[in-house]
Every structure is written in structure tokens, then in C-alpha cells.
Amino acid sequence: MSRFLNRSLKALTPYVPGEQPRGEERLIKLNTNESPFPPSPLVLDALSRAEAEKLRLYPDPTCRAAAEAIAREVGVSPAQVVLGNGSDELLAFAFHGFCENGAAFADITYGFYRVFCEMFHVKACVVPLREDYSVRVEDYAGRRETVFLANPNAPTGLSLPLSAVRALLMQDKNRLVVVDEAYVDFGGESAVALLPECENLLVVRTFSKSRSLAGARVGFAVASEALAADLNALRFSFNPYNINRLSLLAAEYAMRDRAYFARCRDAIIENREWTRQQLQERGFTVLESKANFLFAKGPLGGQEYLTALRARGILVRWFSAPRTRDFVRVSIGTRTDMEALIRATDEILREAGHEKGNN
Ligand SMILES: *Cc1c(COP(=O)(O)O)cnc(C)c1O
């Protein structure tokens, strides 16, 4: 550490992303919830040499074409859509700009919420999940902090029904609720449907998971026009050119290709259910996931299982907190990826002296 960092930021514990291998080793990457499928062919065609030549120009600060494509797909007006450099950037704006009374979120949820609280000096109120890892909406009643709800949640994959999200919003119309829907496309219910009746709602989504654009860094927020305008004011006060030209094009065309999106999503859901069944047959406890990953607890400790998979060229994610340390989080890849995971798991269980389960 240098002597130049602000005293107030010296205790900052940065977010630790999953390993991004350099590519000299052939690894099966099931650790950061990316899509195993390439972006839509429409995206690939849009990223032409001619467009690359336009990189000398700044991108459209209003992100109009992409915002219109998103608005059409989500069923809102373009003025209700704000684009971010990944949804992480929009979440950062929300912590920075909408958390005067602090931020409330679950003990087991997206790890960035804690980091943003430290970064922006927001008081964090951690609300434990139930024993079964579900969210107890009543625990937020009477709390004045801005609520951050990942739905489906990460890393559990559990999803809260729309009726419960609505109840959370209705507890206090003067308290903002940010619903982080990074995984909603894999089987959750979007809170966007509640926007007409809830002005205290900010929905944040991403192109990183279900639209195969993690490397492009594009996310979007959907809210009332007034809230979207506030978010845009924050964006224009930080970086009006926060999305580069190529990523804007990629986002626009990824949204337009509805058929390709649906095919990829359906394949992920099918592979998820197949993998869940395979793991359960081998004695794993697997939480019911509405995301593109599974949270699974096996006969081995989480870290042991992660290490044994790593030795076989398969990357998964492990979180060391007491309530999560018995589990690993496995992103859903292609069927071939998942078959390799199950084969490796059989080997690992055999070597550890565990039988394959009763089936
Ligand atoms: C992946 C993820 C994000 C961040 O996505 P980007 O758009 O890539 O920044 C946000 N929230 C949750 C819960 C995530 O898992």
C-alpha cells in the first residue's frame, strides 16, 4: 500500500472475481456464470471492420439504439432504461446515489454489495437468510435502508416469487428496493411487471449471463422515468461514454435476436436440470436453482471438491463463509462440459472412498 490512499479507504477489501485462465491450459470453466455459447450471429455480423474504424469517435452518450432495443424487449419506454458498463456499474451508482439511509441485503448474496458499501461509505445492514437459504421478506419490514435483493439470488440460485417481491416493495413506498436480476432469464419472474404500481423499484439486469456478452461489459437498469433520469444524472457525472461503441452494438443486436436467446436459455435450463439430477443421484444436496448455476453440497467439503475438480481441469467457485463453505457453485455449461463434471465427480468420490449413492 502506498501512503497516498485515502485513510477512509485503507480497510477496503476488494471483490475477488473468479479465475480467468490465460488459455495455455485446456480448462472447463464453470466458475463465473458466463454463457458457454458464443454471442448471437447478429452480434458477430454487426461488429464489422467498418464499425471498428469508427472507434475514433466517441460513442452515443444517450445509448439510444441499444436502449430502444432493450425497451422494446422488456416492455417499457426507452426513457426508463439506463445502460451501464456491466450491471456492476449501475449497482455502484445505486450504492453511491440512493443509499442515504444505508443498504440492507442478505448475509449470503452477491459479494459486491458489501464492497460497494465500503467503497462509498454506506452503512450495511446484513439480514440473514433462513436456515434453508430463502429470503424472509418480513425481516425487511420497518427497515429504512435501501434494499438490495438479488433475485434469483447468488450463489444460492433460489428465486423469490413476484408476490413476495411486491410485498417487499409495498412495506414502505418511500424506501427504494433494488432488484438485481442478473439471472432472471433462467426461470425467475421479473419485477419489471411491478413498475407501473411501484415507483420505489429499480431493476438491474445484465447482458453478461443470458446474452453471452460478459466480455462486452453491458448492463441495464429499468425504473420509473424519474428514477432513470436520476441514474442518468449520476452516469453523466461520472462517465457519459461509459459503454464503448462496439459493446453498444453488441447489446443492441443481442437484444434483437430473440430466437437465439431463447435457444441458448433453454439449453442452459435443460443442462441445469440434468446436472442437478446427476449430482443428487450421487448424494449431493442441490438447492433448487432458477439461475445458470447450481449450489451443491456433496460428501466432500466444498474446498476439497473444488481442489479435486481443479486437478482435473474443471473450475468451479467456492465461498469460504461458514454458511457456504460446504457448497460449491457450478456454472452450467454445454452438455459436454456437464458430462465431464459428472465423470470427474465419480472419480473423485471413488478415490475418496465414497460409493456412488444408492441409484
Ligand atoms: C454477475 C452478476 C452481476 C454483474 O454482472 P455484470 O453485468 O457482468 O457486471 C450482478 N449481480 C449479480 C448477482 C451477478 O451474479
Ligand as a Chemical Component Dictionary entry (heavy atoms), coordinates in Angstrom:
data_LIG
# 
_chem_comp.id                   LIG 
_chem_comp.type                 NON-POLYMER 
_chem_comp.pdbx_formal_charge   0 
_chem_comp.three_letter_code    LIG 
# 
loop_
_chem_comp_atom.comp_id 
_chem_comp_atom.atom_id 
_chem_comp_atom.alt_atom_id 
_chem_comp_atom.type_symbol 
_chem_comp_atom.charge 
_chem_comp_atom.model_Cartn_x 
_chem_comp_atom.model_Cartn_y 
_chem_comp_atom.model_Cartn_z 
_chem_comp_atom.pdbx_ordinal 
LIG C1 C1 C 0 -22.756 -11.416 -12.493 1  
LIG C2 C2 C 0 -23.568 -10.602 -11.581 2  
LIG C3 C3 C 0 -23.648 -9.229  -11.713 3  
LIG C4 C4 C 0 -22.704 -8.430  -12.576 4  
LIG O1 O1 O 0 -22.847 -8.561  -13.858 5  
LIG P1 P1 P 0 -22.100 -7.593  -14.887 6  
LIG O2 O2 O 0 -23.217 -7.082  -15.679 7  
LIG O3 O3 O 0 -21.190 -8.505  -15.624 8  
LIG O4 O4 O 0 -21.381 -6.529  -14.136 9  
LIG C5 C5 C 0 -24.527 -8.526  -10.904 10 
LIG N1 N1 N 0 -25.249 -9.141  -9.979  11 
LIG C6 C6 C 0 -25.162 -10.462 -9.783  12 
LIG C7 C7 C 0 -25.996 -11.090 -8.720  13 
LIG C8 C8 C 0 -24.309 -11.225 -10.570 14 
LIG O5 O5 O 0 -24.177 -12.521 -10.338 15 
# 
loop_
_chem_comp_bond.comp_id 
_chem_comp_bond.atom_id_1 
_chem_comp_bond.atom_id_2 
_chem_comp_bond.value_order 
_chem_comp_bond.pdbx_ordinal 
LIG C1 C2 SING 1  
LIG C2 C3 SING 2  
LIG C2 C8 DOUB 3  
LIG C3 C4 SING 4  
LIG C3 C5 DOUB 5  
LIG C4 O1 SING 6  
LIG O1 P1 SING 7  
LIG P1 O2 DOUB 8  
LIG P1 O3 SING 9  
LIG P1 O4 SING 10 
LIG C5 N1 SING 11 
LIG N1 C6 DOUB 12 
LIG C6 C7 SING 13 
LIG C6 C8 SING 14 
LIG C8 O5 SING 15 
# 
